[in-house]
Amino acid sequence: MSDPTWISVLPPILAIALAIWTRQVYLSLAGGLWFAWTIMEGWDPLGGLGQSVEGMVSVFGQAGDARVIMFTLAIGALIATVEASGGVRGFVNLLEQNRWVDSAKKAQLLAWATGIVIFIESNITVLVAGSVSRPLFDRYKCSREKLAYIIDSTSAPICILIPMNAWGAYNLGILEGLEVEDALGVFLQSILYNFYAVVAVILVLVVIVMGLDVGPMKKAEERTRGGQLLWPDATPMIDEEVLSPTPLDGVEPRARNMFFPIASMVFFMPLSLWITGDGDLSAGSGSTSVLWSVMFGLAVAWIMLRAQGIFTVEQLTKINLRGAGALVPLAMILLLALALGDVVDALGTGVYVAQVTAGTMPNFLYLPLVFLVSGGIAFSTGTSWGTFAIMLPIAVPAAATLSLPLAPFVAASLAGGVFGDHCSPISDTTIISSMAAATDHIDHVRTQLPYALLSGAIAMICFGVLGATL
Protein backbone atom coordinates (compact mmCIF):
# COMPACT_ATOMS: atom_id res chain seq x y z
CA MET A 1 0.00 0.00 0.00
CA SER A 2 1.36 3.42 -0.99
CA ASP A 3 -0.49 5.16 1.86
CA PRO A 4 -0.69 2.75 4.82
CA THR A 5 -3.47 3.20 7.39
CA TRP A 6 -4.31 1.70 10.77
CA ILE A 7 -5.67 -1.37 8.99
CA SER A 8 -2.08 -2.37 8.16
CA VAL A 9 -1.38 -3.22 11.82
CA LEU A 10 -4.30 -5.67 12.10
CA PRO A 11 -2.59 -8.77 10.58
CA PRO A 12 0.39 -8.81 12.97
CA ILE A 13 -1.94 -8.02 15.87
CA LEU A 14 -4.10 -10.99 14.86
CA ALA A 15 -1.03 -13.24 14.66
CA ILE A 16 0.15 -12.14 18.10
CA ALA A 17 -3.32 -12.51 19.66
CA LEU A 18 -3.74 -16.00 18.18
CA ALA A 19 -0.30 -17.03 19.42
CA ILE A 20 -1.15 -15.99 22.98
CA TRP A 21 -4.70 -17.38 22.90
CA THR A 22 -4.26 -20.70 21.08
CA ARG A 23 -0.55 -21.38 21.82
CA GLN A 24 -0.37 -22.65 18.21
CA VAL A 25 2.41 -20.85 16.36
CA TYR A 26 1.65 -22.34 12.94
CA LEU A 27 -2.04 -21.38 13.14
CA SER A 28 -1.13 -17.89 14.36
CA LEU A 29 1.30 -17.12 11.55
CA ALA A 30 -0.98 -18.66 8.93
CA GLY A 31 -3.93 -16.65 10.26
CA GLY A 32 -1.99 -13.40 10.10
CA LEU A 33 -0.75 -14.24 6.60
CA TRP A 34 -4.26 -15.03 5.34
CA PHE A 35 -5.74 -11.87 6.90
CA ALA A 36 -3.01 -9.67 5.42
CA TRP A 37 -3.58 -11.06 1.94
CA THR A 38 -7.34 -10.77 2.39
CA ILE A 39 -6.84 -7.04 2.95
CA MET A 40 -4.53 -6.82 -0.05
CA GLU A 41 -7.15 -8.59 -2.19
CA GLY A 42 -9.87 -6.07 -1.36
CA TRP A 43 -11.26 -8.06 1.58
CA ASP A 44 -11.79 -11.18 -0.53
CA PRO A 45 -11.15 -14.14 1.84
CA LEU A 46 -10.87 -16.74 -0.93
CA GLY A 47 -8.54 -14.53 -2.91
CA GLY A 48 -6.54 -13.98 0.26
CA LEU A 49 -6.24 -17.73 0.75
CA GLY A 50 -4.93 -18.25 -2.77
CA GLN A 51 -2.45 -15.38 -2.48
CA SER A 52 -1.27 -16.71 0.90
CA VAL A 53 -0.15 -19.90 -0.82
CA GLU A 54 1.51 -17.93 -3.60
CA GLY A 55 3.15 -15.73 -1.00
CA MET A 56 4.80 -18.78 0.57
CA VAL A 57 5.90 -19.97 -2.86
CA SER A 58 7.45 -16.58 -3.61
CA VAL A 59 9.65 -16.88 -0.50
CA PHE A 60 11.69 -19.52 -2.34
CA GLY A 61 12.16 -17.06 -5.20
CA GLN A 62 14.20 -14.83 -2.91
CA ALA A 63 17.72 -16.21 -2.62
CA GLY A 64 18.35 -14.92 0.90
CA ASP A 65 15.13 -16.43 2.26
CA ALA A 66 15.77 -19.74 0.51
CA ARG A 67 19.25 -19.87 2.07
CA VAL A 68 17.78 -19.30 5.54
CA ILE A 69 15.44 -22.27 5.08
CA MET A 70 18.30 -24.42 3.72
CA PHE A 71 20.45 -23.36 6.66
CA THR A 72 17.73 -24.54 9.03
CA LEU A 73 17.79 -28.04 7.54
CA ALA A 74 21.60 -28.10 7.39
CA ILE A 75 22.03 -27.09 11.04
CA GLY A 76 19.58 -29.85 11.98
CA ALA A 77 21.76 -32.34 10.10
CA LEU A 78 24.91 -31.01 11.80
CA ILE A 79 23.45 -31.17 15.30
CA ALA A 80 22.13 -34.70 14.73
CA THR A 81 25.54 -35.82 13.42
CA VAL A 82 27.36 -34.34 16.40
CA GLU A 83 24.86 -35.95 18.77
CA ALA A 84 25.02 -39.38 17.12
CA SER A 85 28.83 -39.32 17.11
CA GLY A 86 28.87 -38.89 20.88
CA GLY A 87 30.26 -35.37 20.58
CA VAL A 88 27.81 -33.65 22.91
CA ARG A 89 27.92 -36.50 25.44
CA GLY A 90 31.72 -36.44 25.29
CA PHE A 91 31.76 -32.69 25.87
CA VAL A 92 29.34 -32.99 28.80
CA ASN A 93 31.43 -35.83 30.27
CA LEU A 94 34.57 -33.73 29.91
CA LEU A 95 32.96 -30.87 31.79
CA GLU A 96 31.75 -33.12 34.58
CA GLN A 97 34.99 -35.11 34.90
CA ASN A 98 36.93 -31.88 35.33
CA ARG A 99 34.22 -30.57 37.68
CA TRP A 100 33.63 -27.60 35.39
CA VAL A 101 29.88 -28.19 35.44
CA ASP A 102 28.53 -29.92 38.53
CA SER A 103 25.54 -27.76 39.47
CA ALA A 104 22.54 -25.97 38.02
CA LYS A 105 24.30 -22.60 38.29
CA LYS A 106 27.35 -23.81 36.36
CA ALA A 107 25.08 -25.34 33.70
CA GLN A 108 23.48 -21.92 33.27
CA LEU A 109 26.89 -20.25 33.09
CA LEU A 110 27.88 -22.72 30.36
CA ALA A 111 24.79 -21.77 28.32
CA TRP A 112 25.59 -18.07 28.82
CA ALA A 113 29.25 -18.52 27.86
CA THR A 114 28.32 -20.53 24.75
CA GLY A 115 26.07 -17.70 23.64
CA ILE A 116 28.92 -15.25 24.12
CA VAL A 117 31.52 -17.31 22.25
CA ILE A 118 29.43 -18.35 19.23
CA PHE A 119 28.56 -14.89 17.94
CA ILE A 120 28.42 -15.63 14.22
CA GLU A 121 24.65 -15.87 13.78
CA SER A 122 21.79 -15.83 16.28
CA ASN A 123 20.12 -19.04 15.08
CA ILE A 124 23.39 -20.97 15.20
CA THR A 125 24.02 -19.62 18.69
CA VAL A 126 20.71 -20.78 20.16
CA LEU A 127 20.75 -24.18 18.46
CA VAL A 128 24.30 -25.03 19.53
CA ALA A 129 23.88 -23.66 23.07
CA GLY A 130 20.57 -25.48 23.43
CA SER A 131 21.96 -28.82 22.26
CA VAL A 132 24.99 -28.63 24.56
CA SER A 133 23.22 -27.29 27.65
CA ARG A 134 19.84 -29.02 27.62
CA PRO A 135 21.09 -32.39 28.99
CA LEU A 136 22.86 -30.56 31.84
CA PHE A 137 19.79 -28.46 32.64
CA ASP A 138 17.66 -31.59 32.85
CA ARG A 139 20.25 -33.40 34.97
CA TYR A 140 20.58 -30.60 37.52
CA LYS A 141 16.84 -29.77 37.52
CA CYS A 142 17.00 -26.33 35.98
CA SER A 143 13.96 -25.33 33.93
CA ARG A 144 14.00 -25.41 30.17
CA GLU A 145 12.30 -22.02 30.21
CA LYS A 146 15.41 -20.69 31.94
CA LEU A 147 17.58 -22.25 29.22
CA ALA A 148 15.43 -20.66 26.50
CA TYR A 149 15.75 -17.26 28.21
CA ILE A 150 19.53 -17.55 28.55
CA ILE A 151 20.22 -18.58 24.97
CA ASP A 152 17.68 -16.11 23.55
CA SER A 153 19.22 -13.22 25.49
CA THR A 154 22.79 -14.07 24.50
CA SER A 155 22.11 -14.61 20.80
CA ALA A 156 20.78 -11.49 19.07
CA PRO A 157 22.23 -9.10 21.71
CA ILE A 158 25.72 -10.52 21.19
CA CYS A 159 25.37 -10.75 17.41
CA ILE A 160 24.32 -7.09 17.14
CA LEU A 161 27.41 -6.03 19.11
CA ILE A 162 29.84 -7.76 16.71
CA PRO A 163 30.49 -5.98 13.39
CA MET A 164 32.10 -8.90 11.52
CA ASN A 165 29.22 -11.34 11.27
CA ALA A 166 25.97 -11.69 9.32
CA TRP A 167 24.24 -9.05 11.45
CA GLY A 168 27.07 -6.59 11.04
CA ALA A 169 27.30 -7.15 7.30
CA TYR A 170 23.54 -6.62 6.94
CA ASN A 171 23.43 -3.34 8.87
CA LEU A 172 26.60 -2.03 7.29
CA GLY A 173 24.97 -2.64 3.92
CA ILE A 174 21.97 -0.54 4.95
CA LEU A 175 24.17 2.29 6.25
CA GLU A 176 26.26 2.30 3.08
CA GLY A 177 23.06 2.34 1.03
CA LEU A 178 22.08 5.48 2.95
CA GLU A 179 25.43 6.97 1.87
CA VAL A 180 26.65 7.29 5.45
CA GLU A 181 30.23 8.51 5.46
CA ASP A 182 32.48 5.97 7.23
CA ALA A 183 29.64 3.49 7.76
CA LEU A 184 31.90 1.04 9.62
CA GLY A 185 33.08 3.77 11.98
CA VAL A 186 29.50 4.83 12.74
CA PHE A 187 28.49 1.22 13.36
CA LEU A 188 31.45 0.66 15.68
CA GLN A 189 30.53 3.80 17.63
CA SER A 190 26.90 2.66 17.88
CA ILE A 191 28.03 -0.49 19.71
CA LEU A 192 29.00 1.66 22.69
CA TYR A 193 25.45 3.07 22.82
CA ASN A 194 23.52 -0.15 22.23
CA PHE A 195 22.22 -0.15 25.79
CA TYR A 196 19.58 -2.85 25.41
CA ALA A 197 21.98 -5.46 24.06
CA VAL A 198 24.58 -4.72 26.74
CA VAL A 199 22.05 -4.67 29.58
CA ALA A 200 20.32 -7.86 28.36
CA VAL A 201 23.59 -9.82 28.33
CA ILE A 202 24.68 -8.49 31.74
CA LEU A 203 21.22 -9.08 33.25
CA VAL A 204 21.36 -12.75 32.27
CA LEU A 205 24.64 -13.11 34.16
CA VAL A 206 23.18 -11.32 37.19
CA VAL A 207 20.09 -13.56 37.10
CA ILE A 208 22.29 -16.67 37.00
CA VAL A 209 24.74 -15.62 39.72
CA MET A 210 22.12 -14.18 42.11
CA GLY A 211 19.30 -16.60 41.24
CA LEU A 212 16.84 -13.81 40.43
CA ASP A 213 13.86 -15.88 39.34
CA VAL A 214 10.73 -13.73 39.20
CA GLY A 215 7.12 -14.25 38.19
CA PRO A 216 6.48 -17.13 35.76
CA MET A 217 10.18 -18.05 35.76
CA LYS A 218 10.13 -18.65 39.52
CA LYS A 219 7.17 -21.01 39.13
CA ALA A 220 8.91 -22.84 36.27
CA GLU A 221 12.05 -23.31 38.40
CA GLU A 222 10.01 -24.62 41.33
CA ARG A 223 8.19 -27.04 39.02
CA THR A 224 11.44 -28.40 37.59
CA ARG A 225 13.04 -28.84 41.00
CA GLY A 226 9.95 -30.88 41.87
CA GLY A 227 10.79 -33.30 39.06
CA GLN A 228 8.43 -32.02 36.35
CA LEU A 229 10.23 -30.90 33.16
CA LEU A 230 7.26 -29.11 31.60
CA TRP A 231 3.76 -27.98 32.54
CA PRO A 232 1.07 -30.65 31.95
CA ASP A 233 -0.48 -28.74 29.02
CA ALA A 234 2.87 -27.71 27.50
CA THR A 235 3.84 -28.65 23.95
CA PRO A 236 7.62 -28.80 23.38
CA MET A 237 8.68 -27.09 20.17
CA ILE A 238 10.86 -30.01 19.00
CA ASP A 239 11.14 -33.79 19.06
CA GLU A 240 13.95 -34.39 21.55
CA GLU A 241 14.44 -38.00 20.50
CA VAL A 242 15.56 -36.84 17.07
CA LEU A 243 18.14 -34.25 18.10
CA SER A 244 19.09 -36.05 21.33
CA PRO A 245 19.01 -39.71 20.26
CA THR A 246 19.71 -42.70 22.45
CA PRO A 247 23.49 -43.41 22.49
CA LEU A 248 24.44 -45.81 19.71
CA ASP A 249 26.19 -49.05 20.61
CA GLY A 250 29.93 -48.99 20.04
CA VAL A 251 30.18 -45.17 19.74
CA GLU A 252 32.65 -43.75 22.26
CA PRO A 253 31.72 -40.26 23.50
CA ARG A 254 34.44 -37.89 22.31
CA ALA A 255 34.39 -34.15 22.95
CA ARG A 256 36.43 -33.47 19.81
CA ASN A 257 33.59 -34.79 17.66
CA MET A 258 31.64 -31.74 18.77
CA PHE A 259 34.41 -29.21 19.18
CA PHE A 260 36.05 -29.38 15.76
CA PRO A 261 32.88 -29.28 13.59
CA ILE A 262 31.46 -26.38 15.61
CA ALA A 263 34.79 -24.53 15.69
CA SER A 264 35.17 -25.05 11.93
CA MET A 265 31.72 -23.59 11.37
CA VAL A 266 32.48 -20.54 13.54
CA PHE A 267 35.88 -19.79 12.01
CA PHE A 268 34.67 -20.32 8.44
CA MET A 269 32.10 -17.52 8.80
CA PRO A 270 34.56 -14.58 8.51
CA LEU A 271 36.26 -16.32 5.58
CA SER A 272 32.88 -16.72 3.87
CA LEU A 273 32.11 -13.03 4.40
CA TRP A 274 35.52 -12.16 2.96
CA ILE A 275 34.97 -14.36 -0.11
CA THR A 276 31.41 -13.20 -0.81
CA GLY A 277 32.47 -9.60 -0.26
CA ASP A 278 35.40 -9.84 -2.70
CA GLY A 279 37.90 -9.18 0.04
CA ASP A 280 35.66 -6.83 2.05
CA LEU A 281 34.14 -8.46 5.15
CA SER A 282 31.51 -5.74 5.53
CA ALA A 283 30.29 -6.29 1.97
CA GLY A 284 29.86 -10.05 2.33
CA SER A 285 26.54 -11.88 2.06
CA GLY A 286 25.33 -12.85 5.53
CA SER A 287 22.86 -15.51 4.39
CA THR A 288 25.36 -17.09 1.99
CA SER A 289 28.14 -17.08 4.58
CA VAL A 290 25.96 -18.66 7.26
CA LEU A 291 24.90 -21.46 4.91
CA TRP A 292 28.47 -22.07 3.73
CA SER A 293 29.72 -22.15 7.32
CA VAL A 294 27.19 -24.78 8.41
CA MET A 295 27.92 -26.90 5.34
CA PHE A 296 31.66 -26.64 6.04
CA GLY A 297 31.13 -27.72 9.66
CA LEU A 298 29.05 -30.65 8.43
CA ALA A 299 31.78 -31.64 5.97
CA VAL A 300 34.39 -31.57 8.76
CA ALA A 301 32.14 -33.80 10.89
CA TRP A 302 31.78 -36.30 8.03
CA ILE A 303 35.53 -36.41 7.39
CA MET A 304 36.32 -36.94 11.08
CA LEU A 305 33.74 -39.68 11.56
CA ARG A 306 34.73 -41.53 8.40
CA ALA A 307 38.40 -41.32 9.46
CA GLN A 308 37.46 -42.79 12.85
CA GLY A 309 35.49 -45.54 11.13
CA ILE A 310 32.43 -44.84 13.29
CA PHE A 311 29.79 -44.60 10.56
CA THR A 312 29.39 -45.61 6.95
CA VAL A 313 28.33 -43.07 4.33
CA GLU A 314 24.86 -44.62 4.32
CA GLN A 315 24.55 -44.26 8.10
CA LEU A 316 25.73 -40.65 8.00
CA THR A 317 23.21 -39.90 5.26
CA LYS A 318 20.37 -41.36 7.32
CA ILE A 319 21.48 -39.41 10.41
CA ASN A 320 21.62 -36.19 8.38
CA LEU A 321 18.18 -36.73 6.92
CA ARG A 322 16.77 -37.50 10.36
CA GLY A 323 18.34 -34.35 11.78
CA ALA A 324 17.11 -32.19 8.91
CA GLY A 325 13.67 -33.72 9.34
CA ALA A 326 13.66 -32.73 13.01
CA LEU A 327 13.89 -29.08 12.00
CA VAL A 328 11.26 -29.23 9.26
CA PRO A 329 8.76 -27.71 11.75
CA LEU A 330 11.18 -24.82 12.24
CA ALA A 331 11.61 -24.45 8.47
CA MET A 332 7.82 -24.31 8.15
CA ILE A 333 7.60 -21.62 10.79
CA LEU A 334 10.31 -19.62 9.07
CA LEU A 335 8.51 -20.02 5.75
CA LEU A 336 5.28 -18.66 7.26
CA ALA A 337 7.12 -15.88 9.10
CA LEU A 338 8.99 -14.78 5.95
CA ALA A 339 5.81 -14.83 3.90
CA LEU A 340 4.02 -12.81 6.59
CA GLY A 341 6.92 -10.37 6.72
CA ASP A 342 6.74 -9.81 2.96
CA VAL A 343 3.02 -9.00 2.92
CA VAL A 344 3.26 -6.90 6.10
CA ASP A 345 5.97 -4.90 4.35
CA ALA A 346 3.68 -4.50 1.32
CA LEU A 347 0.90 -3.27 3.61
CA GLY A 348 3.29 -0.69 5.06
CA THR A 349 2.78 -1.73 8.69
CA GLY A 350 6.18 -0.61 9.91
CA VAL A 351 6.02 2.67 8.01
CA TYR A 352 2.59 3.43 9.48
CA VAL A 353 3.73 2.68 13.05
CA ALA A 354 6.74 4.94 12.55
CA GLN A 355 4.65 7.76 11.09
CA VAL A 356 2.01 7.89 13.80
CA THR A 357 4.54 7.83 16.64
CA ALA A 358 7.02 10.32 15.22
CA GLY A 359 6.73 14.06 15.84
CA THR A 360 8.44 17.21 17.00
CA MET A 361 10.04 16.87 20.45
CA PRO A 362 13.02 17.91 22.56
CA ASN A 363 16.32 16.21 21.76
CA PHE A 364 16.35 14.23 25.01
CA LEU A 365 13.11 12.48 23.97
CA TYR A 366 14.15 11.60 20.46
CA LEU A 367 16.41 8.64 21.19
CA PRO A 368 13.93 6.95 23.58
CA LEU A 369 11.22 7.42 20.95
CA VAL A 370 13.36 5.85 18.22
CA PHE A 371 14.01 2.95 20.60
CA LEU A 372 10.31 2.50 21.40
CA VAL A 373 9.17 2.81 17.78
CA SER A 374 11.75 0.24 16.69
CA GLY A 375 10.59 -2.01 19.51
CA GLY A 376 6.96 -1.62 18.46
CA ILE A 377 7.72 -2.45 14.84
CA ALA A 378 9.79 -5.50 15.78
CA PHE A 379 7.11 -6.70 18.19
CA SER A 380 4.38 -6.30 15.55
CA THR A 381 6.31 -7.87 12.69
CA GLY A 382 8.40 -10.42 14.60
CA THR A 383 11.61 -9.47 12.80
CA SER A 384 14.51 -7.36 14.02
CA TRP A 385 16.20 -7.33 10.60
CA GLY A 386 13.05 -6.01 8.96
CA THR A 387 12.89 -3.35 11.66
CA PHE A 388 16.47 -2.29 10.95
CA ALA A 389 15.58 -1.89 7.27
CA ILE A 390 12.59 0.30 8.22
CA MET A 391 14.06 2.40 11.03
CA LEU A 392 17.60 3.15 9.88
CA PRO A 393 16.40 5.02 6.74
CA ILE A 394 14.15 7.07 9.06
CA ALA A 395 16.51 7.64 12.00
CA VAL A 396 19.70 8.42 10.06
CA PRO A 397 18.23 11.26 7.93
CA ALA A 398 16.43 12.59 11.02
CA ALA A 399 19.71 12.79 12.93
CA ALA A 400 21.37 14.50 9.97
CA THR A 401 18.52 17.03 9.73
CA LEU A 402 18.87 17.82 13.44
CA SER A 403 22.68 18.08 13.03
CA LEU A 404 23.11 15.40 15.70
CA PRO A 405 25.63 12.51 15.70
CA LEU A 406 24.47 9.45 13.79
CA ALA A 407 25.82 6.69 16.05
CA PRO A 408 23.30 7.15 18.93
CA PHE A 409 20.37 7.07 16.48
CA VAL A 410 21.74 3.96 14.80
CA ALA A 411 22.16 2.38 18.24
CA ALA A 412 18.59 3.25 19.30
CA SER A 413 17.21 1.75 16.08
CA LEU A 414 19.18 -1.47 16.45
CA ALA A 415 18.56 -1.79 20.19
CA GLY A 416 14.83 -1.27 19.75
CA GLY A 417 14.70 -3.91 17.03
CA VAL A 418 16.31 -6.50 19.28
CA PHE A 419 14.10 -5.49 22.23
CA GLY A 420 10.85 -5.86 20.29
CA ASP A 421 12.09 -9.09 18.77
CA HIS A 422 12.70 -10.51 22.26
CA CYS A 423 9.18 -9.64 23.41
CA SER A 424 7.34 -10.86 20.29
CA PRO A 425 5.80 -14.35 20.23
CA ILE A 426 6.04 -14.40 16.43
CA SER A 427 9.78 -13.65 16.32
CA ASP A 428 11.82 -16.34 14.56
CA THR A 429 14.67 -16.05 17.08
CA THR A 430 12.27 -16.42 20.00
CA ILE A 431 10.65 -19.43 18.32
CA ILE A 432 14.03 -21.04 17.60
CA SER A 433 15.08 -20.51 21.23
CA SER A 434 11.96 -22.41 22.35
CA MET A 435 12.83 -25.22 19.94
CA ALA A 436 16.48 -25.39 20.99
CA ALA A 437 15.46 -25.64 24.63
CA ALA A 438 12.67 -28.12 23.81
CA THR A 439 10.13 -26.10 25.76
CA ASP A 440 6.67 -24.71 25.11
CA HIS A 441 6.95 -21.53 23.05
CA ILE A 442 4.37 -19.44 24.87
CA ASP A 443 5.84 -20.52 28.21
CA HIS A 444 9.19 -19.20 26.99
CA VAL A 445 7.64 -15.87 25.97
CA ARG A 446 5.88 -15.48 29.32
CA THR A 447 8.93 -16.30 31.42
CA GLN A 448 11.30 -14.12 29.39
CA LEU A 449 9.05 -11.05 29.14
CA PRO A 450 9.69 -9.62 32.64
CA TYR A 451 13.44 -9.67 32.06
CA ALA A 452 13.15 -8.20 28.56
CA LEU A 453 10.90 -5.40 29.85
CA LEU A 454 13.35 -4.62 32.67
CA SER A 455 16.25 -4.45 30.22
CA GLY A 456 14.13 -2.30 27.90
CA ALA A 457 13.24 0.14 30.69
CA ILE A 458 16.90 0.52 31.68
CA ALA A 459 17.89 1.02 28.04
CA MET A 460 15.21 3.67 27.51
CA ILE A 461 16.43 5.63 30.53
CA CYS A 462 20.00 5.41 29.25
CA PHE A 463 18.92 6.67 25.82
CA GLY A 464 17.13 9.59 27.51
CA VAL A 465 20.26 10.53 29.44
CA LEU A 466 22.39 10.21 26.29
CA GLY A 467 19.93 12.33 24.32
CA ALA A 468 20.14 15.10 26.91
CA THR A 469 23.91 15.31 26.37
CA LEU A 470 23.76 15.63 22.57
N, C-alpha and C positions, 0 to 999 in steps of 0.2 A: 504494500500500500504506500502511495506517495505521500499521503497525509494521514498518519496513524492517529487513531482515536482511542478512547478508553476501552473500546471493544477488544483492542489488540492484547490487553493483559488477561482476558478471560481464559484462553487456552492454558497458559501455564498455571493460572490459579486453579483451574479445574484439575490439572494433573497433580498439583500439590495436595489439594483437598482429597482427591481420590486415594492418593498414597497414604495419607494420614488415616482416612476413614476405613479403607478396605485392606490396607497393609499388603496390597498386591501391586508390585512395581510395574509389571508388564501391562496390566489393565490400566493403570494410571497414565503411563506414557502413551499407550495406544488411544486412550480416551482423549487426552490432550491433543494428540496428532489429528485424530478424526475431527474434533471440534474446530481446530484451527483451519483445516482444509474445508470444512463446511462453511466457515465464514468467508474464506477465499472464493468459494464457489457460489457466492450469493445466497447463502443459507440453504443450500441444497444438500440434505444429509446423504443421499445416495451418491451424488457427485463427490461429496467430501470423502466418502468411503473409498471410491475408486481412486481419487487423487492421493489418498493416504498410502495406498499400495504403491502407486507410482512414485510417491515421494521416497519410500524406502528403497525402491529400485534405483532411484537417481543417486542415492548415497554411494552406491558402488561405482558410479560414474565420476566421482571425485576421488582423485588418486590419494590424497591425504587421508580421507575417511576410510577408504578401502585398506590402506596400510594399517590404520588403527585396529580394524577388525582382524586383519591377518596377524598383527602383533598379539592380539588377545589369544588367538588359537596357538600361536607359536610359544608364548610364555606358558600356556597350559602344558604343552608338550615338554618344555624344559623343566618345569617344576616336577612333573610326573617322572621324568627320567632321573632327576636328581634324587627324588624320593625312592624310586625303585632300586637305585644303585646303592642305597644305604647311606647316601651323602648327608642327609639331614639328621638321621639317627646317629651317624658317626660324629657329626658336629655337636649334637646335644650330649653325646657320651663324653666327648672331649671336654666340654664345658663342665660337666658334672664331676668327671674324674679329677680335674684340676681345681675343683671347688669354686669355679668361676660363677656358676649359677646353681645355687642350692636353696633358693627361697623364692617366694612370690615376688618380692621387691626386686631381686636380681634378674628375674625373668622379665619384669617390666623394663628394667634398665637396658637389658639386651635388645628388646623391641625398639626402645627409644634410640639406642646407639646405632642399630641397623638402619633406622630411618635417616639418621644423620649421615652415615657413611655412603649409602647408596642414593646419591642425589641426582642421578642421571635423568630419571623420568618418574613422575608420581605413581603411575600404575605399576611399574616395575618395583618401586620401593615398597608399596603396600603388599604386593603379592609375595615378594621374597621375605619381608619381615613377618608376614602372617604365617607362611609355611614353616619358617624356622622357629618362631616363638609359640605357636599354638600348642604343640605338644607339652611345652614347659608350663604354659598357663594352665592347661588342664591338670597336669601333674601336681602343681602347687596350689590348686584351687583358687585361681585368679580368674575373674569373669572374662568371657569372650567380648563382652561389651567394652571392657577396659582395654583389651587388646585392640579392638577396632578404633577406639578413641586415640590410642597412642600412635598407631601407624597412620591414621588419617591426619593427625596433627603434626606429624613429622615427615609428611610426604610433600604436599603442595607448598607449605611454608618454607621448607628447605629448598625445594626446587626453584622457587621464585627468588631466592637469595643468591643463587649461583648463576653467573652470566653464561658460562660455557656448557650449556646443556640444551635440551629441546625447548624448554621454557624461555631461556635467555635468547636463543636464536629467533624464536617466534616474536618476542617483544622488541628485540633489536630491529627485526624486519619492519615492524609497524612504525617504530620511531624513525627509521631511515626513510620509509615511505612518506612520512610527514615532513621530510627534509629538515630534521633536527640536526643542527651542527654538532659534531662529536657525539653521535648517538650512544656509543659505548661508554663514553665518559659520563653522560647524563644518567645512563642506566646504573653504572657503578655507584654514582652519588645517591641514586634513589634507594639503593640497598640500605644505606644508613638510616633512611627515614621510613622504611617499611615496618612500621611499628606492630602491625597485627602479626605478621609472620614471626618476628622476633619474640613477641610476647607469647604467642601460641606455643612455640617450641620450648621456651623457658617455663611456661606454666605447666606443661606436661611433666617436666623434670621435678618441679615443685610438688605436683600432685603425687608423683611416685615416691619421692623421698619422704614427704610429710604425711602420705596416706590421706589426702584430702578428697574423700569420696562424698559427694553431696547429691541430694535428690535421688533420681532414678538410678544413678550409678551406685550409690550406697546400698540400695535394695538389691541390685544385681550382684554386688560383691557378697552381701550376706547370703543370698540364695546359693551362690557358687560354693561358699565355704560350708554350706549345709549339704553339699553333695549333689546339687542339681545344676547341670551345665546351662540349661536354657529354661525359660518360662514354659509352662505346659502348652500354651497356645502359640509358641514361637515357631517360625519356619526358617531354618538355616538357609542362607543364600547360596549354599554349595553342597555338593555331595562329597563328604569328607573321605569316604572309602575310595574315591577315585584319586584324589590328590594326596591322600595319606594312606596308601595301601598297606595291607598286612605284609610284614617282612617276608621276602622270598627266601626259600630254603637255599643255603649255600652261598648267600650274598653277605660278605663281611662288611659291616658298617665302617666306612672310611670317610673322615671329614674332608679329605682332599677331593672326593667326588662331588662335593658341593662347592668347595672353595674355588677351585680353578675354573669351572664353567661360569660361576657368578662373577668372579673377578675378571674373566675374559670379556664378559658382556659389558661390565662397567667400563673397563679401560678401552674397549673398542668404540665406545660412543664418541669421545672427542675425535678419534681418527675418522669416524664416519662423517662427523660434522665438517672436518677439514677437507675430506674428499668431495663431499657433495657441495661444499662452498668454494671449490677450486682454490684451496689454500687459505680460505678465510673462514675461521670457525663461526663467526657471527652470521655469515651468509649461508651456512649449511641448512639442509632440510631436516627439521626435527623429526617428522614422521618417518622419513626414509632411514635416518640414522638409528632411531629406536628399533625399527624392524631389523635392520642389518645387525645391530648389536645382539639382539635376542637370537637371531639365526646363527651368528658366530659362536655365541655361548653354547647353543645346542650342538653345533658341529664339534666343539671342543669336548663336550660330554660324550658324544658318540666315539670320537677317536680314543679317549681315555678308556672307555668301557670295553671297546673292541680290543685295545691293547692289553687290558687286564683279563680278557677272555671271559668276562662275566655274562654277556648276552650275545646272541646271534643278531644279525641284521634284521631277521624276521621278528625276533622278540622286541628289539628296539623300536621297530616300526609299530608294532601293536601297542607298546607302552606310549609312544608319541600320540597315536590316534586316540587312545583312551584319555590321555591328558588333555588333548585339544577338545575332545568331546565334553570333558568336565567343564570347560569354560564356554561351551556353546550358549548356555543361558546368559552369560555375561556379554557375549558377542551380540545376542539378540537384544539385550537391553541397550547396548551401545548403538545398535542399528536404529532402534526406536528413538533414542535420545538425539542422535544426529539428525534423523529425519524431522523430529520435532523442532530442533534448533534451526534447521533450514527454513521451515515455514514460519516460525516465530520471527525470524529475521525478516522474512518477506512481509509479514504483518507490520513490522516496525515497532515491536513491543519495547525493545530496549531504548530506541530513540524517543518513544512517547514518554517512558518513565523518566528519562533524562530531561526532556523538555518541561514537563510539568513540575519538576522539583528544582529546576535551576532558576536563578533570579539574581537581582542586585542585592549585595550584602557586604558587610565589612570584611576585610581581608581575613580576620581571625576565624570567620565562619566558613570560608570557602573550602579549605582543605577537609574539615569534617563533613561538609556537604558532599564533596566529591567522593569521599570514603563511603558515606551512607548510600548515595545514588548507585555507586558501583556494587555495593552489597545488595541493594534491592534488585538490580538487574540480574546479578548472578543467582540470587535466590529464586527469582521468577523463571529464569531460563535454565538453571541447573548447569551452567558452563562458565568457568572463570575465563577461559581463552576467548570465548565469544564476547564476554564483558570487556576484556582488554581491547578487543577490536572496536568496540562501541565507544568506550570511555576515553581512550588515549586521544583519538581525533577530536574529542570535545575539550578535554582538560588541557592539552598542550597548547592549542591556539588561544584558549582562555587565559592561560598563564602569560603567554606572549603579549596578548592585548593589555593585560594589567601590568606589564613590565615586571613580572615576578619571576624568580628562578623556576626552571622547568622541573628539576629533580623532585621537589616535594609533591608536585601535582602528579607526576608519573607514579611516585610511591603511593599516594592516596588512591589512585586508580587501581593499581595492582593489588594493594592491600585489601581494598574493598571487594575486589573480585574473588580473592581467596576466602575472605570472611563470609560472603554470601554463599559461596560454593560449599563451605563447611556446614552451613545451617540448612541447606536445601536438601529435601529428601529425594529430589530428582537429579541430583548431581552425580555424574559418572564416577568421580573419585570417591564420593561417599558410599555409593553402591558397591564399588570394587573393594573398599575397606570392609564392608559387611561380609562380602564373599570371602575375602582373604582370612577373616577371623572366624568364618563359619558361624555367624550369628544372625539373628533376625534383623532385617534392615531397619525397620521402624524403631526397634529397641535401640539400635545404634544411634539413630538420629536423636531420640529422646534423651539418652544418657550423655551424648556429646554436647547437646545444645547449651546447657548451663555454662560449660567451660568456654565454648565458642563466644557466647554473649559476653562473658566476663572479659575475655581477651579483646573483643570488639569495643567494649566500653572504655577499656584502658587505652586502646589505640586511638579512639576518637578524641579522648582528652589530650593525648600527646599531639595529635594533629592540630587541635585547637591552640595549644601552647606554641607549637611551631609556627602556625599561621600568624600569631600575634607578633612574632619576631621578624617576619618578612618585611 
